[in-house]
């Protein structure tokens, strides 16, 4: 009983458990993946591996923006839902809500098919230009890159189904599916490396992730998805007026964080070659776990926050948010200290693994930046739950500052220039700007 109360105080439910499981699984298999990369790939191949994944991160960025927008919009529609999950959808939802959710899903499917094809083509051509920039290393990357791009495009197609279901309070089951996808993806990476697939392992893992997602949707949610798709078109969501403005604003807003964080490896690849790009990629992979675990409390509660906002229950909204914020801050500080401590031990005792990572100064800068970025993410999530995106201007300014600093400093200062510039812009500009806007818009939006 005491254990259950303790978990409740920490705001840990099944959705948080599954969200944490994705991150814990990644952390648990991370060192093993690194070992396998060291055993089965050369330093040059490791550079290509992480450059592949960096380009995939750009597609994941687009998918994530769409997913967040769909969760926000669908959760506000689901606010018309009075309770329980046992009656038919037709009886549960107020008139028009089911029709609007159905129209949202149908248009999202069309959008993803068109956007997925365009983005996959652009990623393939852009990646080929960057990968072909490096001097001849003997690494055969053409066919692995083609198959990886195609597999990423296919994997992108199930995003709208998962996101709209999450917004409709199917949080636990959707996070369980995502946990299974993460686990299967990591396992197939290891299997591919072990049996000599090399760079082809990434395409193999992407296809396995897609198949698990399809199986989870068909097995658990085929009835609800069928109701959405076959719903009558009595009332529709106007995508171009209600969704697209939020989508493009969210995309621009995320640029200064996710996008910039993901282009460091290609920049290092171009200016300093595949070996240093591999060090950057491996360091970013390890550090990104900090952000993922810190978000494991906030992200699963986004649909709930959206419902509370739609019902204008602002007191309960603020109690829930600030409770989650306090927990997230403690988790962030603990993870930063643990990660820096582990890195210090590796350096102090001269473990060979540390040679695959960045030097001390850029590594520490990136850890600190991710910690501050996670705090910014908490405040940003609260604002975005209102189905608004007020952080566009500051995000674009931050992105321009970081990109300019990076391009001016990378040739001479390498990873130190990239990481120091990223940290300075985040601490001196992004954090104070976000906090000021949080208090300003919270007061403005919650007026009676």
N, C-alpha and C positions, 0 to 999 in steps of 0.2 A: 504493500500500500504506500509506504514511504517512497519507494522507488518511482511509483506512478506519479505521485505528487511532485517529486523532483523533476521528472521529465516534463510534467505540465508547466512547472515554473520556468523551465528552459524553452518552452514553446516547441517541444519536440513531438510531432505527430508522425503518422506513417509517411506522409508526403516528404517531410523533412528527413526522415530516416532514409528513404529511397534516394533523395537528392544528395544527402551526405554519402550514401553508399557509392554513388557514381564517383565522387571525389576520392573517397577512401580507396576504392578499387583502383583508380588511376594512380594514386600514391603508392599503393602496394605493388602494382605491376610496373610502376615507373622505373625503379632501379633494375628490375629484371629486363625490361625493354632496353634500357641503356646498356646493360651487359650484353644482351643479344646483338644490339647494334655494333658494339665493340668487337664482338666475336665474328659476326657474319658480314659486316660491311667495312670497307676501308674508310679512312678519314675523308677521302674525296666523296665516296658514296654517301657517307653520313651527311655531308653538306648538301648533296642533292636531295636526300630524304627529307631534311628539315625545310629545304626550300620548297619542295612539293607541298608539305603540310602548311607552309605559310600561305601559299596561294589558295589552298583549300580553306584556310581561315578567312579569306576574303569572301568566299562563297558562303561560308557559315555565318559571316557577318550579315550578309543580305538576308539569309534565312532567319537569323535570330531577330532582326529588325521586324520582318514580316510577322514572325511568331509572336513577338511582344505586342504588336499592334492588334493582332487577331485575338489574343488573350484579353486585352483591355476592352475591345469593342464587344466581344461575346459575353464577357462578365457583366457589362452594363446591361446587355439585353437579358441575361439570365437573372438579373435582379428582379424581374417580374415573376420569377419562379417562387412560389410560396413555401416549399419545403419538400422533404422526402424524395426518394428516387424510385418509388414502386409503382406509381400510376403511369398511365400513358402520357406521352409528351403533349398530346392534343388537349388533355384535361388540365395539365399542370400549368401551362404557360398562358398568360393573358393573350387576348386576341391580337394577332400581329407579331408576337415575339417569335413564334416558331417559324413563321413565314420569313421574317427578317434574318433569323439565324440560317435558315436554308439558303436564302439568297447570298448571304455572306460566304457560306461554304462553297456554293457553286461558282461564284466569281473568283474566289481565292484559288480554286483549282485551275481555272482558265489562266489566271495571272501567273501562277507558279509554272505552268507548262510553258507559257510564252517567255517568261523571265528566265526560267531554268535553261532553256535552249540558248537564249542570248548570252547569259552569263557564262555558261559552259564554253561556248565558242570563244568569247572574249578571254576567259581564263586560259584556255588552251593556247591561243595565239600569243597572248602576253607572256605566259610562262615560257613558251618556246623561245621567245626573244631573249628573256633574261637568262634562261638556262644555257642558251647558245652563246652567251656573252663571254663565259669563262673560257680560258685557254683549254686546249685539248687535254683531257685527263684520262682518257681511255674508258670512261664510264659510259655504258650504253643506257641512255635515258629516254630516247624518243618513244618507243613503244610503251614502256611503263608509264610515261607521262600521258600518252593518249588514252590508255585504258583507265588511268586514275581519273582523268577529267570526265570521261563518260560515266564512270561509276559514281562520281560525286553528283553529276547532273541527275542521275536516276534516284539516288538517295534523297535528293532535295524534294522529290515529288510528294512525299507523305507529310511534309511539314504542316500544311493547313489543317489536316485532319487532327493531328495531335494537338495543335494550338487551340482550335475551337473547342475541342472536348475539354481541354484544361480550363478554358474560360468558363465552361458550363459545369464546373465543380467536379469534374472527373480527375481531380488532381492526383490522388493516390495511385490510381491505375496507370495514368499517363507517365508519372515519374517512375513507376515500376518498369514500364516498357522502355523508358530511356535508360534506366539502370541496366536492363538486359542488353540493350544496344551497345552501351559502353563496354560492358563485360565481354560480349562476343567480339566486338571490334578489336579490343586489346589482345584477346586470345588468338585471333586469326593473324594479327601482326606477328606474334611470337611463332605461330606455326609456320607462317610463310617464310620468316627469317631462318628458322631451324631447318627447313627442308629446301633451302637454296633458291627461293623465289626472289630474294633481293628486293629491289624497288617495286616489283610486281606485288609485294605483300600488301601495299596500301590499297590497291584496287580490290584485291581479294577481301580485305577487311571491310571496305565500304559496301560491297555487295552483300556480305553477311549481315551487316548492320541494317541494310534496307529490308532484307527478307525477314529479320526478326521484327521490325516495325510493322510490316504487312501482316505477319502472323498475329501480333498482339492486337492490332485494330480489328481484324476479322474475328478473332476469338472472343474479344471482350466487348466490342462496341458496334458490331454490325447493325444491330437494331436501331440504335440512336442515330447513327450516320445515315441509315436508310430513311428514317423519319425526316431528317434534315433535308436530304437530297430530294425526296419525293413530296416535300411540303408544297402547298399551293402558293402561288405568287400574288397573294392578296396585298402584301405590303413588303417592299424591298428596301434593303439598305443601299443608299446611293454611294457606291464605292468612290466615285470621283469627288464627291463632296464630303463624305463622312469618314472615309478610310484613307484615301490617297494623301490628303494633306497631312494627316498624322503620320503616315508611313514615311513620306519624304523628309518631314521634319525630324522624325526619329532617326532616320538614316544619317542625316547630316549631324545630328547631335552625338551619335555614337562614334563619329569619325575620329575625334580627338583621343579616344581611348582605345577601343578595340581595333580599329583600322590601323592607326599609327603603330600600335603595339605589334601588329602582324607584319608590317613591312620592314622591320629592322633586319630580319634575316635576309630577305632579298637584297637590301641595300648593302649589307656586309658581303654578300655573295658577289655583287658587282664590283665593289671597291677593294675587297681584301681576299676574295677567293673562297672556295668551298670549305676549307678547314675552319677558318674563323666564323664562317656562316654556320657551320655545325655547332661550334661552341655557343654562339648566340642562340641558335634554335633549341639546343638542349637546355640551356639556362632558362629561357623563356618558358619552356614546357614545364619545368620544375616549379618555377615561380608562379605560373598561372594557377596552380593548384590552390594557392593562397586565396585568390579571388573567388575560385569556385566554391571552396568550403565556406567562405564568409557569406556568399550569396545563398547558401543552402537553407538559411532561415527566412530570408526575405522573398525570394522568387516563388516558392510554393504558396505564399500567402497573397500573392498579387490578385488572383481572382476574388478572394475574400475582401481585399481592400477595395476592389472595383465595385463589388456589390454594396458594400457599406457606403461608398461615395454616391452611387446611384440612388440609394435610399436616404441619402443626406443624414446618415447617422454618424456625424463627425466626432462626437465624444468617444464613441466606441472605436472609431477609426484611429484617433490619436492615441488612445490607451494601447491598442494593439501595436501600432507602429513604433512608439517609443519603447515599448517593452522589447520588441524584436531588435530595435536599434541598439539598446544597451547590451543585449546578448551578442550581437554581431561585433560590436566594438571590442568586447573582451576576447572574442574568438580571433579577431584580426590581430590584436596585440600579441596574443599567445603564439599564433602561427608565425608572425614576423620574428619573434625571439627564437622560436624553435628552428626556423629555417636558417637564420643567420648563425645560430649555434652549431648546427650540423655542418654548414659550410666551413665554419672556422675550424672544426675538428678535422675535416678532410684536408684543409690546407696545412694545419699544424703538423699532422702526422704524415703528410706527403702521399696520400693515397693516389694511385694512378688515375682513378676516376676523375679527380679534380682537374686533370689536364684536358678533359673533354668539356669543361665549363669555362666561363669567362674568368678573367682575373678578379681580384678582390674588389677593387673600387667599382667597376661597372656592375658587378653582381649585387653588391650592397645597395647601390643606387636604384637598381631595378626592383629589389625587394621593398625598399622604402616607398617607391612610387606605387607599387601594387597595393601596399597597405593603405596609402592615402586614397588611391583610386577606389578601393573597396568601400571606404567611408563615403566618398562622393556618390558611389553607386546606390547606397542606401537612401540618401536624400533624393536622388534622381528617381528611384523607383516609386517613392511616395508621390512625387509630382506627376509621373507618367500614369499612375493609377487613376488620375482624374480624366483620362482620355485627352490629355493635352501634352504639348511638348514645348516648354518655355526655355529650353537650354540650347537652342540652335545657334544663336549668335556667339555665345561664349565658347561653344564647342568648336565652331569654325575658326574662331580666333586662336584657340588653343592648338588646333590642328596645324594651322599655318605657322605658328611660332615653333612648334616641335619639328615640323618638316623642314623649315628653313634652317633651324639650328642644326639639325641632323646632316643636311646636305652640305652645309658650310664647314662642319667639323669632322665629318666621318673620314675624309681622305687623310687628314693629318693626325687626328686623335683616335680614330677607330671607335671601338665599343665604348670607351670612356666618354667621348663626345656625345654619342647617341644617348647613353643612359643618364648622364649629368643634365643634359638639356631637357630630357623628358621629366626628370624629377623636379627641376627648378620651375618649369612651366606649371606642373601639376600643383606644387605647394604654394607658389606665389600668386598664381592666377586662378586656376580651376577650382581649388577648394574654397577660397573665400567667396568667389562669385556664386558658386552653387549654394552655399549656406545662406547668403544674402537673398537669393531668389527663393529659396525654400520658405523663409519666414515671410517674405513679401507676398508670394502667391498663396500661401496657406491662409493668410489673413484675408486676402481679396476673395478667394474662391469660397470661403466658408461663411461669408456674410449672409445673414438671413434675408 
